[in-house]
Amino acid sequence: MTTPEVADALRRNGLSVQHNKTVQRRLEAFRDEGVVISDKIGNALAWQKKEGASGVAAKAGGMMTFDEALALQALKRFASRQIPALVANSLAGLFDVAQERLKQGMGSNTRRHASWNKKVAIVDSGFQLLAPVIPESIFLSVSEALFSEQLLEIVYHARSSSDKTPEARLVMPLGLVEMASFVYLVAKRTSKPDPAMYRLDRMKSAQVCPDPFSYPRDFSLEKYIAQERQFDFLPKGDIKLAVRFAKGRNHAVLEAPISGDQTVETHPDGGITVQATVILSERLRWWLRSFGPHAEILEPRSLRKEFAAEAKASARLYEQDR
């Protein structure tokens, strides 16, 4: 709409507008805030509301506050995969408005808002890996099926059957979990009772089916992660773990205990022995291996023997200079 057309529309809606130049100045201010865009048509300026300049941005006369803009940018940066694809698409314009709004803060007393994202980061505690590529079409289909509670047909290449041609599976998507460099779909196959995990980067295709399903009332993603411990990989029940840590390596378990019942015995040489009830899993083994010769497993005996055999096998690899 041109400036006169905007002024006429305001008048038709009962607002008192005496001069079109007043409307022009307000529109120019909105353009500076990133709420509207303009284009010159002949000698007149035509105006259009910028996509996303509604909802939160509609407050305060159409201007998003710097606090709101900062919150939206943090949401986009740190939780983009936790937002359903359908919702993310509708928020895309709003994210753009937030970015433009923060740019307006540079050089003013709101500079701190604009520079906040440069001051915070999330670092994975494990060794940094290059995240495998997830085709956008697959992520969008999985997210849509999960949000809409519709059946999903996936062609999945499981690691255990890498030599076989992957087959199509019909699943009920129950949750998305991001762990380290990977994204997993927790889903229940229509032919099996228990949920399973599927890495999105191993999916060859994902197709949303028109058929809806009833999301299980007794399923909780939070409990699935915390109690079932499937993301510990191959969990095999509780064990009473006893590990002696060498001096200088004890901070790992003193500052962040491995269980609520952890006990610590300090030795004269500065080392410690830690006892705790934990779930025996591959993830526990990975963690213990990370200490190398600085952690000695005392109990259970079966785990001690397992690690002793691994240590001997590793030693044989280095006995001879290749």
C-alpha positions as a Markdown table, in Angstrom:
| # | Residue | x | y | z |
|---|---|---|---|---|
| 1 | Met | 0.0 | 0.0 | 0.0 |
| 2 | Thr | 1.2 | 3.5 | -0.8 |
| 3 | Thr | 1.4 | 6.1 | 2.0 |
| 4 | Pro | -2.0 | 7.7 | 1.0 |
| 5 | Glu | -3.6 | 4.3 | 0.9 |
| 6 | Val | -2.4 | 3.5 | 4.4 |
| 7 | Ala | -3.7 | 6.9 | 5.6 |
| 8 | Asp | -7.1 | 6.3 | 4.1 |
| 9 | Ala | -7.2 | 2.8 | 5.6 |
| 10 | Leu | -6.5 | 4.3 | 9.1 |
| 11 | Arg | -9.3 | 6.9 | 8.6 |
| 12 | Arg | -11.7 | 4.1 | 7.6 |
| 13 | Asn | -10.9 | 2.4 | 10.8 |
| 14 | Gly | -11.8 | 5.4 | 12.8 |
| 15 | Leu | -8.4 | 6.9 | 13.4 |
| 16 | Ser | -7.9 | 10.7 | 13.0 |
| 17 | Val | -5.2 | 11.3 | 10.4 |
| 18 | Gln | -4.8 | 14.9 | 9.4 |
| 19 | His | -1.6 | 14.7 | 7.3 |
| 20 | Asn | -0.2 | 11.9 | 5.2 |
| 21 | Lys | 3.3 | 13.1 | 6.1 |
| 22 | Thr | 2.7 | 12.0 | 9.7 |
| 23 | Val | 1.8 | 8.5 | 8.4 |
| 24 | Gln | 5.0 | 8.6 | 6.3 |
| 25 | Arg | 7.2 | 9.4 | 9.3 |
| 26 | Arg | 5.6 | 6.6 | 11.3 |
| 27 | Leu | 6.1 | 4.1 | 8.4 |
| 28 | Glu | 9.8 | 5.2 | 8.1 |
| 29 | Ala | 10.3 | 4.6 | 11.8 |
| 30 | Phe | 8.7 | 1.1 | 11.4 |
| 31 | Arg | 11.0 | 0.4 | 8.5 |
| 32 | Asp | 14.0 | 1.4 | 10.6 |
| 33 | Glu | 12.8 | -1.1 | 13.2 |
| 34 | Gly | 12.6 | -3.9 | 10.6 |
| 35 | Val | 8.8 | -4.2 | 10.9 |
| 36 | Val | 7.9 | -3.0 | 7.4 |
| 37 | Ile | 9.6 | -2.8 | 4.0 |
| 38 | Ser | 9.2 | -0.2 | 1.3 |
| 39 | Asp | 9.6 | 0.0 | -2.5 |
| 40 | Lys | 9.4 | 3.0 | -4.7 |
| 41 | Ile | 6.7 | 3.0 | -7.4 |
| 42 | Gly | 7.1 | 6.1 | -9.5 |
| 43 | Asn | 7.2 | 9.1 | -7.1 |
| 44 | Ala | 5.4 | 7.2 | -4.3 |
| 45 | Leu | 6.5 | 4.8 | -1.7 |
| 46 | Ala | 4.7 | 1.5 | -1.4 |
| 47 | Trp | 4.7 | -0.3 | 2.0 |
| 48 | Gln | 4.3 | -3.9 | 3.1 |
| 49 | Lys | 4.4 | -5.5 | 6.5 |
| 50 | Lys | 7.4 | -7.6 | 6.9 |
| 51 | Glu | 6.8 | -11.3 | 7.3 |
| 52 | Gly | 6.7 | -12.3 | 10.9 |
| 53 | Ala | 5.9 | -8.7 | 12.1 |
| 54 | Ser | 2.9 | -9.9 | 14.1 |
| 55 | Gly | 2.2 | -11.7 | 17.4 |
| 56 | Val | 5.1 | -10.7 | 19.7 |
| 57 | Ala | 6.2 | -8.0 | 17.2 |
| 58 | Ala | 2.8 | -6.4 | 17.2 |
| 59 | Lys | 3.2 | -5.2 | 20.7 |
| 60 | Ala | 4.1 | -1.6 | 21.5 |
| 61 | Gly | 2.7 | -0.3 | 18.3 |
| 62 | Gly | 4.3 | -3.0 | 16.1 |
| 63 | Met | 7.8 | -2.7 | 17.6 |
| 64 | Met | 9.4 | -5.8 | 19.1 |
| 65 | Thr | 11.3 | -5.0 | 22.3 |
| 66 | Phe | 15.0 | -5.7 | 22.6 |
| 67 | Asp | 14.3 | -8.3 | 25.3 |
| 68 | Glu | 11.9 | -10.1 | 23.0 |
| 69 | Ala | 14.3 | -10.0 | 20.1 |
| 70 | Leu | 17.1 | -11.4 | 22.3 |
| 71 | Ala | 14.9 | -14.2 | 23.6 |
| 72 | Leu | 13.9 | -15.2 | 20.0 |
| 73 | Gln | 17.4 | -15.2 | 18.8 |
| 74 | Ala | 18.5 | -17.4 | 21.7 |
| 75 | Leu | 15.6 | -19.8 | 20.9 |
| 76 | Lys | 16.6 | -20.0 | 17.3 |
| 77 | Arg | 20.3 | -20.6 | 18.1 |
| 78 | Phe | 20.0 | -23.2 | 21.0 |
| 79 | Ala | 16.6 | -24.9 | 20.5 |
| 80 | Ser | 16.0 | -24.8 | 16.7 |
| 81 | Arg | 15.7 | -28.6 | 16.5 |
| 82 | Gln | 13.3 | -28.7 | 19.4 |
| 83 | Ile | 10.8 | -26.6 | 17.5 |
| 84 | Pro | 8.3 | -28.5 | 15.3 |
| 85 | Ala | 9.1 | -27.9 | 11.6 |
| 86 | Leu | 5.6 | -26.5 | 11.0 |
| 87 | Val | 5.9 | -24.0 | 13.8 |
| 88 | Ala | 9.5 | -23.1 | 12.8 |
| 89 | Asn | 8.3 | -22.2 | 9.3 |
| 90 | Ser | 5.8 | -19.8 | 10.7 |
| 91 | Leu | 8.4 | -18.3 | 13.1 |
| 92 | Ala | 11.0 | -17.8 | 10.3 |
| 93 | Gly | 9.8 | -14.3 | 9.6 |
| 94 | Leu | 9.6 | -13.5 | 13.3 |
| 95 | Phe | 13.3 | -14.6 | 13.7 |
| 96 | Asp | 14.2 | -12.2 | 10.9 |
| 97 | Val | 12.4 | -9.3 | 12.6 |
| 98 | Ala | 14.2 | -10.1 | 15.8 |
| 99 | Gln | 17.6 | -10.1 | 14.0 |
| 100 | Glu | 16.9 | -6.8 | 12.4 |
| 101 | Arg | 15.7 | -5.4 | 15.8 |
| 102 | Leu | 18.9 | -6.4 | 17.5 |
| 103 | Lys | 20.9 | -4.7 | 14.7 |
| 104 | Gln | 19.2 | -1.5 | 15.7 |
| 105 | Gly | 20.7 | -1.8 | 19.2 |
| 106 | Met | 24.3 | -1.6 | 18.0 |
| 107 | Gly | 25.9 | 1.7 | 19.2 |
| 108 | Ser | 23.0 | 2.5 | 21.6 |
| 109 | Asn | 22.3 | 1.7 | 25.2 |
| 110 | Thr | 20.9 | -1.6 | 24.0 |
| 111 | Arg | 24.3 | -2.7 | 22.6 |
| 112 | Arg | 24.4 | -5.4 | 25.3 |
| 113 | His | 21.3 | -7.1 | 23.8 |
| 114 | Ala | 22.9 | -7.2 | 20.3 |
| 115 | Ser | 26.2 | -8.6 | 21.5 |
| 116 | Trp | 24.8 | -11.2 | 23.9 |
| 117 | Asn | 24.8 | -14.1 | 21.5 |
| 118 | Lys | 28.5 | -13.6 | 21.0 |
| 119 | Lys | 29.1 | -14.1 | 24.7 |
| 120 | Val | 27.4 | -17.5 | 25.2 |
| 121 | Ala | 28.0 | -20.9 | 23.8 |
| 122 | Ile | 27.3 | -24.6 | 24.4 |
| 123 | Val | 30.2 | -27.1 | 24.2 |
| 124 | Asp | 29.8 | -30.8 | 24.1 |
| 125 | Ser | 31.7 | -32.5 | 26.9 |
| 126 | Gly | 32.8 | -35.3 | 24.6 |
| 127 | Phe | 35.3 | -35.3 | 21.8 |
| 128 | Gln | 34.1 | -33.0 | 19.0 |
| 129 | Leu | 32.9 | -34.8 | 16.0 |
| 130 | Leu | 31.6 | -33.5 | 12.7 |
| 131 | Ala | 27.8 | -34.0 | 12.9 |
| 132 | Pro | 26.5 | -36.2 | 10.1 |
| 133 | Val | 24.3 | -34.5 | 7.5 |
| 134 | Ile | 20.6 | -35.0 | 8.0 |
| 135 | Pro | 18.7 | -34.2 | 4.8 |
| 136 | Glu | 16.2 | -31.4 | 5.4 |
| 137 | Ser | 13.4 | -33.3 | 3.8 |
| 138 | Ile | 13.8 | -36.2 | 6.3 |
| 139 | Phe | 14.0 | -33.9 | 9.3 |
| 140 | Leu | 10.9 | -32.0 | 8.2 |
| 141 | Ser | 8.9 | -35.2 | 7.6 |
| 142 | Val | 9.9 | -36.6 | 11.0 |
| 143 | Ser | 9.1 | -33.4 | 12.8 |
| 144 | Glu | 5.8 | -33.0 | 11.0 |
| 145 | Ala | 4.7 | -36.6 | 11.8 |
| 146 | Leu | 5.7 | -36.2 | 15.4 |
| 147 | Phe | 3.9 | -32.9 | 15.8 |
| 148 | Ser | 0.8 | -34.0 | 14.0 |
| 149 | Glu | 0.8 | -37.5 | 15.5 |
| 150 | Gln | 0.7 | -39.3 | 12.2 |
| 151 | Leu | 2.2 | -42.6 | 11.1 |
| 152 | Leu | 5.7 | -42.3 | 9.5 |
| 153 | Glu | 7.1 | -44.6 | 6.9 |
| 154 | Ile | 10.9 | -44.8 | 7.1 |
| 155 | Val | 13.6 | -46.6 | 5.2 |
| 156 | Tyr | 16.3 | -47.2 | 7.8 |
| 157 | His | 19.8 | -48.5 | 7.4 |
| 158 | Ala | 20.6 | -50.0 | 10.8 |
| 159 | Arg | 24.3 | -50.5 | 11.7 |
| 160 | Ser | 23.7 | -54.1 | 12.6 |
| 161 | Ser | 22.4 | -54.9 | 9.1 |
| 162 | Ser | 24.7 | -52.7 | 7.0 |
| 163 | Asp | 25.1 | -55.5 | 4.5 |
| 164 | Lys | 21.4 | -55.8 | 3.9 |
| 165 | Thr | 19.1 | -53.8 | 1.7 |
| 166 | Pro | 17.1 | -51.5 | 4.1 |
| 167 | Glu | 13.4 | -52.1 | 4.3 |
| 168 | Ala | 10.5 | -49.7 | 4.8 |
| 169 | Arg | 9.2 | -49.6 | 8.4 |
| 170 | Leu | 5.9 | -48.1 | 9.6 |
| 171 | Val | 6.4 | -46.4 | 12.9 |
| 172 | Met | 4.6 | -44.2 | 15.4 |
| 173 | Pro | 6.9 | -41.2 | 16.2 |
| 174 | Leu | 7.1 | -40.6 | 20.0 |
| 175 | Gly | 10.0 | -38.2 | 20.5 |
| 176 | Leu | 13.1 | -36.4 | 19.2 |
| 177 | Val | 16.3 | -36.5 | 21.2 |
| 178 | Glu | 19.5 | -34.6 | 20.3 |
| 179 | Met | 22.6 | -36.2 | 21.8 |
| 180 | Ala | 26.1 | -35.0 | 21.1 |
| 181 | Ser | 26.4 | -34.9 | 17.3 |
| 182 | Phe | 23.4 | -37.1 | 16.6 |
| 183 | Val | 19.6 | -36.7 | 16.4 |
| 184 | Tyr | 17.4 | -39.7 | 17.3 |
| 185 | Leu | 13.8 | -40.5 | 16.7 |
| 186 | Val | 12.2 | -42.5 | 19.4 |
| 187 | Ala | 9.4 | -44.4 | 17.8 |
| 188 | Lys | 7.2 | -47.5 | 18.2 |
| 189 | Arg | 6.8 | -49.9 | 15.3 |
| 190 | Thr | 3.2 | -51.0 | 14.6 |
| 191 | Ser | 4.3 | -54.6 | 14.8 |
| 192 | Lys | 6.3 | -54.4 | 18.0 |
| 193 | Pro | 5.4 | -53.4 | 21.6 |
| 194 | Asp | 8.5 | -51.5 | 22.7 |
| 195 | Pro | 9.9 | -48.2 | 21.4 |
| 196 | Ala | 13.2 | -48.1 | 19.6 |
| 197 | Met | 15.7 | -45.5 | 18.6 |
| 198 | Tyr | 16.4 | -44.4 | 15.0 |
| 199 | Arg | 19.2 | -42.1 | 14.0 |
| 200 | Leu | 18.0 | -39.5 | 11.5 |
| 201 | Asp | 21.2 | -39.6 | 9.5 |
| 202 | Arg | 20.7 | -43.3 | 8.9 |
| 203 | Met | 17.3 | -42.8 | 7.4 |
| 204 | Lys | 17.3 | -43.2 | 3.6 |
| 205 | Ser | 13.8 | -41.7 | 3.4 |
| 206 | Ala | 10.9 | -40.6 | 5.6 |
| 207 | Gln | 7.3 | -40.1 | 4.4 |
| 208 | Val | 4.4 | -38.8 | 6.5 |
| 209 | Cys | 1.4 | -41.1 | 6.2 |
| 210 | Pro | -2.2 | -39.7 | 6.1 |
| 211 | Asp | -3.2 | -42.1 | 8.9 |
| 212 | Pro | -3.2 | -40.6 | 12.5 |
| 213 | Phe | -2.4 | -42.6 | 15.6 |
| 214 | Ser | -3.3 | -42.3 | 19.2 |
| 215 | Tyr | -0.2 | -41.1 | 21.1 |
| 216 | Pro | 0.3 | -43.6 | 24.0 |
| 217 | Arg | -0.8 | -42.0 | 27.3 |
| 218 | Asp | 1.6 | -44.1 | 29.3 |
| 219 | Phe | 4.7 | -43.0 | 27.3 |
| 220 | Ser | 6.9 | -40.3 | 28.7 |
| 221 | Leu | 10.0 | -39.3 | 26.7 |
| 222 | Glu | 11.5 | -37.9 | 29.9 |
| 223 | Lys | 11.0 | -41.2 | 31.7 |
| 224 | Tyr | 12.2 | -43.1 | 28.7 |
| 225 | Ile | 15.5 | -41.3 | 28.9 |
| 226 | Ala | 15.9 | -41.2 | 32.7 |
| 227 | Gln | 14.5 | -44.6 | 33.7 |
| 228 | Glu | 14.9 | -46.9 | 30.7 |
| 229 | Arg | 18.3 | -45.4 | 30.1 |
| 230 | Gln | 18.3 | -46.4 | 26.4 |
| 231 | Phe | 20.6 | -43.5 | 25.6 |
| 232 | Asp | 23.2 | -45.1 | 27.8 |
| 233 | Phe | 23.2 | -47.8 | 25.1 |
| 234 | Leu | 22.7 | -51.5 | 25.9 |
| 235 | Pro | 21.8 | -51.0 | 29.6 |
| 236 | Lys | 22.1 | -54.2 | 31.6 |
| 237 | Gly | 20.8 | -53.2 | 35.1 |
| 238 | Asp | 22.3 | -51.7 | 38.2 |
| 239 | Ile | 25.7 | -52.6 | 39.5 |
| 240 | Lys | 27.7 | -51.5 | 42.6 |
| 241 | Leu | 30.7 | -49.8 | 41.0 |
| 242 | Ala | 34.0 | -49.2 | 42.9 |
| 243 | Val | 36.8 | -47.3 | 41.1 |
| 244 | Arg | 40.1 | -46.0 | 42.4 |
| 245 | Phe | 41.1 | -42.7 | 40.8 |
| 246 | Ala | 44.7 | -41.5 | 40.8 |
| 247 | Lys | 45.7 | -38.1 | 42.3 |
| 248 | Gly | 44.7 | -35.3 | 40.1 |
| 249 | Arg | 41.9 | -37.2 | 38.4 |
| 250 | Asn | 39.4 | -37.1 | 41.3 |
| 251 | His | 37.8 | -33.8 | 40.5 |
| 252 | Ala | 35.7 | -35.5 | 37.8 |
| 253 | Val | 33.6 | -37.3 | 40.3 |
| 254 | Leu | 34.0 | -35.0 | 43.3 |
| 255 | Glu | 32.5 | -32.0 | 41.4 |
| 256 | Ala | 29.9 | -34.0 | 39.5 |
| 257 | Pro | 29.0 | -37.2 | 41.4 |
| 258 | Ile | 28.0 | -40.2 | 39.2 |
| 259 | Ser | 25.0 | -41.2 | 41.4 |
| 260 | Gly | 23.1 | -40.0 | 44.5 |
| 261 | Asp | 24.5 | -42.7 | 46.8 |
| 262 | Gln | 28.2 | -42.1 | 45.8 |
| 263 | Thr | 30.7 | -42.5 | 48.7 |
| 264 | Val | 34.3 | -41.3 | 48.6 |
| 265 | Glu | 37.4 | -42.7 | 50.5 |
| 266 | Thr | 40.5 | -40.6 | 50.3 |
| 267 | His | 43.9 | -42.3 | 50.3 |
| 268 | Pro | 47.3 | -41.0 | 51.7 |
| 269 | Asp | 48.7 | -40.7 | 48.1 |
| 270 | Gly | 45.9 | -38.2 | 47.2 |
| 271 | Gly | 43.9 | -40.7 | 45.2 |
| 272 | Ile | 40.3 | -41.7 | 46.0 |
| 273 | Thr | 38.1 | -44.7 | 45.8 |
| 274 | Val | 34.6 | -44.0 | 44.7 |
| 275 | Gln | 31.6 | -46.4 | 45.2 |
| 276 | Ala | 28.3 | -45.8 | 43.6 |
| 277 | Thr | 25.2 | -47.6 | 42.2 |
| 278 | Val | 25.1 | -47.1 | 38.4 |
| 279 | Ile | 23.7 | -48.7 | 35.3 |
| 280 | Leu | 26.1 | -51.0 | 33.5 |
| 281 | Ser | 26.1 | -49.8 | 29.9 |
| 282 | Glu | 28.3 | -49.0 | 27.0 |
| 283 | Arg | 28.1 | -45.3 | 27.9 |
| 284 | Leu | 29.6 | -46.2 | 31.4 |
| 285 | Arg | 32.4 | -48.1 | 29.7 |
| 286 | Trp | 33.2 | -45.2 | 27.4 |
| 287 | Trp | 33.4 | -42.9 | 30.4 |
| 288 | Leu | 35.7 | -45.2 | 32.4 |
| 289 | Arg | 37.9 | -45.8 | 29.4 |
| 290 | Ser | 38.5 | -42.0 | 29.1 |
| 291 | Phe | 40.6 | -42.1 | 32.3 |
| 292 | Gly | 43.0 | -44.7 | 30.9 |
| 293 | Pro | 45.5 | -45.8 | 33.5 |
| 294 | His | 44.4 | -43.2 | 36.0 |
| 295 | Ala | 41.3 | -45.2 | 37.0 |
| 296 | Glu | 41.3 | -48.8 | 38.3 |
| 297 | Ile | 38.0 | -50.7 | 38.5 |
| 298 | Leu | 37.8 | -52.7 | 41.7 |
| 299 | Glu | 34.2 | -53.9 | 41.5 |
| 300 | Pro | 32.4 | -55.6 | 40.1 |
| 301 | Arg | 34.9 | -58.3 | 39.3 |
| 302 | Ser | 33.4 | -59.1 | 36.0 |
| 303 | Leu | 33.9 | -55.6 | 34.8 |
| 304 | Arg | 37.4 | -55.5 | 36.2 |
| 305 | Lys | 38.3 | -58.7 | 34.2 |
| 306 | Glu | 36.8 | -57.2 | 31.1 |
| 307 | Phe | 38.9 | -54.0 | 31.3 |
| 308 | Ala | 42.0 | -56.0 | 32.2 |
| 309 | Ala | 41.6 | -58.0 | 29.0 |
| 310 | Glu | 41.1 | -54.8 | 27.0 |
| 311 | Ala | 44.2 | -53.3 | 28.6 |
| 312 | Lys | 46.3 | -56.3 | 27.7 |
| 313 | Ala | 45.0 | -56.3 | 24.2 |
| 314 | Ser | 45.8 | -52.6 | 23.9 |
| 315 | Ala | 49.3 | -53.1 | 25.3 |
| 316 | Arg | 50.0 | -55.8 | 22.6 |
| 317 | Leu | 49.2 | -53.2 | 19.9 |
| 318 | Tyr | 52.0 | -50.9 | 21.2 |
| 319 | Glu | 54.6 | -53.6 | 22.2 |
| 320 | Gln | 56.0 | -53.5 | 18.7 |
| 321 | Asp | 56.9 | -50.3 | 16.9 |
| 322 | Arg | 55.2 | -50.3 | 13.5 |
